[in-house]
Amino acid sequence: MTDSSPSLFDFAIYVPSATSLERFPEVVAGLRQRHSKPAPIIELRARTGTSEVLVLIRFAFVHYSVALRQELEHCAELLGGRLTEAGKFPAEARERFYRDSLGACTARVVVGENVKEALAALADHAAHPPDQGRLRARFNSEDELAAACARSAIEGSIVLPGVHGLTPGSTLTLLMSAPEAPPLVVETRVVSEIAGEAGLRVRIEPSETLDSFVARRQALQRRGRRRGLGDGRRTHPRFDQLLEVTYDTAEEVRREWATNIGKGGLFVRTPTPPQQRSKVRLRITLPTRR
């Protein structure tokens, strides 16, 4: 949840629905062009069960002026919304605004350089609202989903963009989904909130569900492999082939593992590759601890 700050003056524009945000890219471009040192922080907020969108715009407090308020009133008109000066609320009303109005929002999208991406993320929340007590992470493919699970196992955590306000050590249920793939529901533990970034770092906890997902991925990689010619003969002649892989640093090991586990194997560069489906021996040299 965003907190009140003595160094920031916050405006909030309540827009009836996301369909009213057609001119939002124009509004953002104008604000950033006229106020660049520093540029305002802009967020989109929404709640499940309502079509209203809250646009939170945070300026450095020293930049507040009557002219700035008039400019934001014009922005609200362009978006068909109503303007609220959260920075002018009395202390008790300001606390309620951040606790109740912002705290009740189930979607928080920080608007970066690509405004259309922010609008798409907001639309995705509207189309796929989070289940009660769950957060949702969407991936472009099942390979990306598997790679995220690998990163959590190898690096210790993954990042959930746009999620805030959870105490390190707390647990939450995460629904991980990808096109044409069954959803994966896992338990995660909060590692930390990322300073200066819009996200939360969490670790996926081991579970039978996660084990089943990994087993299914491995089975898919093995599907369709021929085991022989059907008359007892081998598909390929037997050769004693040895491939050697050397890693110079532990970081190389983690990177290769996270990259390749989602593909079902290890990629080895060699000038004399064996035939496809050949069985080979593999010798891996890991970095020596000093």
Buried (B, 14 or more C-beta within 10 A) or exposed (E): EBEBEEEBBBBBBBBBBBEBBEBBBEBBEBBBEEBEEEBBBBBBBBBBEEEBBBBBBBBBEEEBEEEBBEBBBEBBEBBBBEBBBBBEBEEEEBEEBBEEBBEBBBBBBBBEEEBEEBBEBBBBBBEEBBEEEEBBBBBEEBBBBBBBBBBBBBBEBBBBBBBBEBEEEEEBBBBBBBEEBEEBBBBBBBBEBBEEEBBBBBBBEEEEEBEEBBEBBEEEEEEEEEEEEEEEEEBEEEEEBEBEBEBEEEEEBBBBBBBBBBEBEBEEEEEEEEEEEEEEEEEEEEEEEE
